[in-house]
């Protein structure tokens, strides 16, 4: 088991476009719907579906949950000065998020966090467990 990190920053209006963040739901999906979902860089609504996005979107890969959580913590510290909410910038709060992420990843679960930045921007961070993913074991690893 290992973990992949994903980061997206962009306009909140793009993030709100849920149709582009949902995998195709019909079996089999239309080629256009499947292609659009898998090529757009928007965070998927279900975190595990990051695994079917382009390999180039993987920001890091770690064998240990603690390493993946550390990466999340570094990204949180990097973006915290831009968080729209002062409460979200609290270092104790951010440390708790990192601790929770490490715990979830140790258990094989995915972790994702989202924060409003200076309007109208949004930050999405995720650490996704791979080989296998607990919630979607049928999804292949993008870096295999």
QUIBEL-V238001 format. One record per residue. NEAR is the number of other ideal C-beta (glycine too) atoms within 8 Angstrom. D_CENTER is the distance of its C-alpha to the mean C-alpha in Angstrom with 1 decimal. Layout:
near->NEAR d_center->D_CENTER
near->NEAR d_center->D_CENTER
This chain:
near->7 d_center->17.1
near->10 d_center->14.6
near->15 d_center->11.0
near->15 d_center->8.8
near->17 d_center->6.7
near->15 d_center->4.7
near->10 d_center->6.1
near->10 d_center->7.8
near->9 d_center->11.0
near->9 d_center->13.6
near->8 d_center->16.1
near->11 d_center->15.5
near->7 d_center->17.7
near->8 d_center->15.5
near->14 d_center->12.5
near->6 d_center->15.2
near->9 d_center->16.2
near->7 d_center->15.1
near->5 d_center->17.2
near->9 d_center->15.1
near->10 d_center->11.9
near->10 d_center->13.8
near->10 d_center->14.9
near->9 d_center->18.7
near->5 d_center->20.5
near->7 d_center->23.9
near->3 d_center->25.1
near->4 d_center->25.4
near->10 d_center->23.2
near->8 d_center->25.0
near->6 d_center->24.4
near->6 d_center->23.5
near->10 d_center->20.9
near->11 d_center->19.2
near->8 d_center->19.5
near->9 d_center->18.1
near->13 d_center->14.9
near->9 d_center->14.3
near->6 d_center->15.3
near->7 d_center->13.8
near->6 d_center->10.9
near->11 d_center->9.6
near->13 d_center->6.3
near->13 d_center->7.9
near->7 d_center->9.4
near->8 d_center->9.0
near->12 d_center->5.8
near->12 d_center->8.2
near->12 d_center->9.1
near->13 d_center->6.7
near->14 d_center->9.7
near->10 d_center->12.2
near->11 d_center->11.0
near->8 d_center->13.2
near->6 d_center->13.4
near->4 d_center->13.7
near->9 d_center->10.1
near->11 d_center->9.6
near->8 d_center->10.1
near->8 d_center->11.6
near->9 d_center->12.7
near->11 d_center->14.4
near->6 d_center->16.9
near->6 d_center->17.0
near->10 d_center->14.7
near->7 d_center->16.3
near->10 d_center->15.4
near->16 d_center->11.6
near->15 d_center->12.2
near->9 d_center->14.5
near->13 d_center->12.1
near->16 d_center->9.9
near->13 d_center->13.4
near->8 d_center->14.6
near->11 d_center->12.0
near->13 d_center->12.8
near->8 d_center->16.4
near->6 d_center->16.2
near->12 d_center->15.1
near->11 d_center->16.9
near->5 d_center->20.1
near->9 d_center->18.7
near->12 d_center->17.3
near->9 d_center->19.6
near->8 d_center->20.3
near->6 d_center->22.5
near->6 d_center->21.6
near->11 d_center->18.0
near->10 d_center->19.5
near->8 d_center->21.4
near->7 d_center->20.9
near->6 d_center->21.8
near->9 d_center->19.1
near->14 d_center->16.5
near->9 d_center->18.1
near->8 d_center->17.9
near->12 d_center->14.1
near->13 d_center->13.9
near->9 d_center->16.6
near->9 d_center->15.0
near->15 d_center->11.8
near->12 d_center->14.4
near->8 d_center->16.3
near->10 d_center->13.7
near->16 d_center->12.7
near->7 d_center->16.5
near->7 d_center->17.0
near->7 d_center->14.7
near->9 d_center->12.1
near->14 d_center->8.3
near->13 d_center->7.1
near->10 d_center->5.0
near->11 d_center->7.3
near->9 d_center->8.8
near->11 d_center->12.1
near->10 d_center->14.9
near->12 d_center->16.4
near->5 d_center->19.9
near->7 d_center->20.4
near->6 d_center->19.4
near->12 d_center->16.1
near->13 d_center->12.7
near->13 d_center->9.8
near->13 d_center->6.1
near->13 d_center->4.5
near->14 d_center->2.5
near->17 d_center->5.6
near->14 d_center->6.8
near->12 d_center->10.6
near->13 d_center->12.7
near->7 d_center->16.4
near->7 d_center->16.4
near->13 d_center->13.4
near->9 d_center->15.1
near->9 d_center->14.3
near->9 d_center->14.6
near->7 d_center->16.9
near->3 d_center->18.2
near->11 d_center->15.2
near->6 d_center->16.2
near->9 d_center->14.6
near->12 d_center->13.9
near->8 d_center->15.7
near->5 d_center->18.6
